[in-house]
Amino acid sequence: MPDEIQIWFAGMDDQLTDVHKYEAVLSPVEISRAQRFYQLRDRNRYVVKHGILRILLSYYAGSHPGQIQIHSSSSGKPYLSNQSDNGSLQFSISDSDGLVLFAFGRHTMVGVDIERVIELPEMEEIVVSHFTNREKREFTSYPESERLYLFYKYWTRKEAVLKAAGEGLLRPLDCVNVTATGDGFKTWRVRIGGTALREFSIRDMECPKGYMAAVSAASHFSRIAVHQFHAGR
């Protein structure tokens, strides 16, 4: 998949009957983190999410799920050790309200974000404080009934780009403009501003009703393959 991004969706609550199977492939650090959750549902979701991640990584990297070595950069972006052994496999993960989204690519940094679309009383304030002037103008040009949808479209795009850059939300959200005309399910280029401009490809994702998602990469990707993860894969 040299110029293809692989996307996987999974419902975490649909996998709870296999939670012990997923827990068996986690690292001691991940098990320790899971045990810190106060609510059982949150603990189980963490186990399922990270167990599925390891299973998918094993598929692409050709290693046993329990032997995958996952590290985090200083900004929190996860990566694999021994990149020479797995073709510089890059990945990103995001979850919201029981649904988790994974993105995988070769030889390019990837970022993905998914959000449950819910009403936000502070939405207008976030737009004023964190969106670019161009985004603000487009946002206010839409009818009020459509602004919530547009807000989440901007938000997921921004997070996907910044995660692909390996910076998460360490950079201000207004350093990248994500307005785009036309079909959002096509790939287009955006830039992260600053002393050195950096370009990223970005695309909106089709996802279950009530969610919004976007994927980004540090290079052009001409294809995107979407899969649904099922237990016993």
C-alpha positions as CSV (number, residue, x, y, z in Angstrom):
1,M,0.0,0.0,0.0
2,P,2.7,2.6,-1.0
3,D,0.2,5.4,-1.8
4,E,-2.9,4.0,0.0
5,I,-4.2,4.7,3.4
6,Q,-5.9,1.8,5.2
7,I,-8.8,2.7,7.5
8,W,-10.5,0.4,10.0
9,F,-13.7,1.1,12.0
10,A,-14.6,-0.8,15.1
11,G,-17.4,-0.6,17.7
12,M,-15.7,-1.1,21.0
13,D,-18.8,-2.1,22.9
14,D,-19.5,-4.8,20.2
15,Q,-16.3,-6.5,21.2
16,L,-16.7,-6.7,24.9
17,T,-17.3,-10.5,24.9
18,D,-13.7,-10.8,23.7
19,V,-12.2,-8.4,26.2
20,H,-10.0,-11.1,27.8
21,K,-8.6,-12.1,24.4
22,Y,-7.6,-8.5,23.8
23,E,-6.2,-8.1,27.3
24,A,-3.9,-11.1,26.7
25,V,-2.0,-9.3,24.0
26,L,-1.5,-6.0,25.8
27,S,1.8,-4.9,27.3
28,P,2.3,-4.6,31.1
29,V,2.2,-0.8,30.7
30,E,-1.1,-0.9,28.8
31,I,-2.6,-3.3,31.4
32,S,-1.5,-0.9,34.2
33,R,-3.1,2.0,32.4
34,A,-6.3,0.1,31.8
35,Q,-6.6,-0.7,35.6
36,R,-6.5,3.0,36.4
37,F,-10.0,3.6,34.9
38,Y,-12.7,3.9,37.5
39,Q,-15.6,2.9,35.3
40,L,-15.6,-0.7,34.0
41,R,-16.9,0.4,30.7
42,D,-14.0,2.8,30.2
43,R,-11.5,0.2,31.2
44,N,-13.0,-2.4,28.8
45,R,-13.1,0.1,26.0
46,Y,-9.4,0.9,26.5
47,V,-8.5,-2.8,26.5
48,V,-10.6,-3.5,23.3
49,K,-9.1,-0.4,21.5
50,H,-5.5,-1.2,22.2
51,G,-6.0,-5.0,21.7
52,I,-7.5,-4.3,18.2
53,L,-4.7,-1.9,17.4
54,R,-2.2,-4.6,18.2
55,I,-4.0,-7.2,16.1
56,L,-4.1,-4.8,13.1
57,L,-0.5,-3.8,13.6
58,S,0.5,-7.5,13.6
59,Y,-1.3,-7.9,10.3
60,Y,0.6,-5.1,8.6
61,A,3.9,-5.6,10.4
62,G,4.0,-9.4,10.3
63,S,4.6,-9.8,14.1
64,H,2.6,-11.4,16.9
65,P,0.3,-8.9,18.5
66,G,1.9,-9.3,21.9
67,Q,5.4,-8.7,20.5
68,I,4.6,-5.4,18.9
69,Q,6.7,-2.6,20.5
70,I,4.7,0.6,20.6
71,H,6.3,3.9,21.7
72,S,5.2,7.5,22.0
73,S,7.0,10.6,20.9
74,S,7.3,13.6,23.2
75,S,4.1,15.0,21.7
76,G,2.3,11.7,22.3
77,K,2.2,10.4,18.7
78,P,2.6,6.5,18.8
79,Y,5.1,4.8,16.6
80,L,6.7,1.3,16.2
81,S,10.3,0.4,16.9
82,N,12.4,-1.5,14.3
83,Q,10.9,0.4,11.4
84,S,13.3,-1.2,9.0
85,D,11.5,-4.5,9.7
86,N,8.0,-3.3,8.8
87,G,8.5,-0.9,5.9
88,S,8.1,2.3,8.0
89,L,4.6,1.4,8.9
90,Q,2.8,4.5,10.3
91,F,-0.5,4.6,12.2
92,S,-3.0,6.8,14.0
93,I,-5.9,6.1,16.2
94,S,-9.0,8.1,17.4
95,D,-12.1,7.2,19.3
96,S,-15.4,8.8,20.3
97,D,-18.4,7.6,22.2
98,G,-17.7,3.9,21.6
99,L,-16.5,4.0,18.0
100,V,-12.7,3.7,17.3
101,L,-11.0,4.6,14.0
102,F,-7.5,3.3,12.9
103,A,-5.4,4.6,10.0
104,F,-2.3,2.9,8.6
105,G,0.1,3.9,5.9
106,R,3.6,3.1,4.6
107,H,6.5,5.6,4.4
108,T,4.2,8.6,5.4
109,M,3.0,10.1,8.6
110,V,-0.8,9.6,9.0
111,G,-3.3,11.2,11.3
112,V,-7.0,10.5,11.9
113,D,-9.7,11.9,14.0
114,I,-13.3,10.9,14.7
115,E,-15.9,12.9,16.8
116,R,-19.4,12.2,17.9
117,V,-21.5,15.1,16.7
118,I,-23.2,16.6,19.8
119,E,-24.5,20.1,20.6
120,L,-21.8,22.3,22.1
121,P,-22.9,25.4,24.0
122,E,-19.4,26.9,23.6
123,M,-19.2,26.2,19.8
124,E,-19.2,29.9,18.8
125,E,-16.5,30.7,21.3
126,I,-14.3,27.9,20.0
127,V,-14.7,29.2,16.4
128,V,-13.7,32.7,17.4
129,S,-10.7,31.6,19.4
130,H,-9.3,28.7,17.4
131,F,-10.4,29.0,13.7
132,T,-8.7,30.9,10.9
133,N,-10.3,34.1,9.5
134,R,-11.3,32.3,6.4
135,E,-12.9,29.5,8.4
136,K,-14.8,32.0,10.5
137,R,-16.2,33.8,7.4
138,E,-17.3,30.5,5.9
139,F,-18.8,29.3,9.2
140,T,-20.9,32.5,9.7
141,S,-22.0,32.4,6.1
142,Y,-23.9,29.1,6.7
143,P,-27.4,28.9,8.2
144,E,-27.4,28.3,11.9
145,S,-29.0,24.9,11.3
146,E,-25.9,23.7,9.4
147,R,-23.1,25.2,11.6
148,L,-22.8,22.3,13.9
149,Y,-22.0,20.0,11.0
150,L,-19.5,22.4,9.6
151,F,-17.8,22.9,13.0
152,Y,-17.1,19.2,13.4
153,K,-15.9,18.9,9.8
154,Y,-13.3,21.7,10.5
155,W,-12.4,20.2,13.9
156,T,-11.8,16.6,12.6
157,R,-9.8,17.9,9.7
158,K,-7.6,20.1,11.9
159,E,-6.9,17.3,14.4
160,A,-6.2,14.8,11.6
161,V,-3.6,17.2,10.0
162,L,-1.9,18.0,13.3
163,K,-1.8,14.4,14.3
164,A,-0.2,13.5,11.0
165,A,2.4,16.2,11.7
166,G,3.2,14.5,15.0
167,E,2.2,17.5,16.9
168,G,-1.3,16.6,18.2
169,L,-2.8,19.8,19.6
170,L,0.5,21.3,20.6
171,R,0.2,23.7,17.8
172,P,-2.7,26.3,17.7
173,L,-5.6,25.1,15.7
174,D,-5.5,28.3,13.6
175,C,-2.1,27.4,12.1
176,V,-3.9,25.3,9.5
177,N,-6.8,26.4,7.3
178,V,-9.1,23.5,6.3
179,T,-11.8,25.2,4.3
180,A,-12.3,23.4,1.0
181,T,-14.8,23.7,-1.7
182,G,-16.3,20.8,-3.7
183,D,-16.5,17.2,-2.6
184,G,-14.8,16.6,0.7
185,F,-14.4,12.9,-0.1
186,K,-11.7,13.8,-2.5
187,T,-8.1,14.4,-1.4
188,W,-6.8,17.9,-1.3
189,R,-3.7,19.7,0.1
190,V,-3.4,21.9,3.2
191,R,-0.5,23.7,4.8
192,I,0.6,24.1,8.4
193,G,1.8,27.6,8.8
194,G,4.9,28.8,10.7
195,T,8.5,29.4,9.9
196,A,8.6,26.4,7.6
197,L,5.4,25.6,5.6
198,R,4.5,22.0,5.6
199,E,1.9,20.4,3.2
200,F,-0.5,17.6,4.0
201,S,-3.1,15.7,2.1
202,I,-6.5,15.5,3.7
203,R,-9.9,13.8,3.1
204,D,-13.2,13.6,4.9
205,M,-14.3,10.1,5.8
206,E,-17.7,8.5,5.3
207,C,-18.6,7.1,8.7
208,P,-21.7,6.0,10.7
209,K,-24.5,8.4,11.2
210,G,-23.9,10.9,14.0
211,Y,-20.1,10.9,13.6
212,M,-17.6,13.0,11.7
213,A,-14.1,11.9,10.7
214,A,-11.1,12.9,8.6
215,V,-7.8,11.4,7.7
216,S,-4.5,13.2,6.7
217,A,-1.1,12.2,5.5
218,A,2.3,13.9,5.0
219,S,2.3,12.9,1.4
220,H,-0.3,12.5,-1.4
221,F,-2.4,9.3,-1.2
222,S,-4.4,8.4,-4.2
223,R,-6.4,5.6,-2.7
224,I,-8.2,4.9,0.6
225,A,-9.5,1.5,1.7
226,V,-12.1,1.3,4.4
227,H,-12.7,-1.9,6.5
228,Q,-14.9,-2.9,9.4
229,F,-13.2,-4.8,12.1
230,H,-14.9,-7.9,13.4
231,A,-14.0,-10.2,16.3
232,G,-12.2,-13.4,15.3
233,R,-10.7,-11.6,12.3
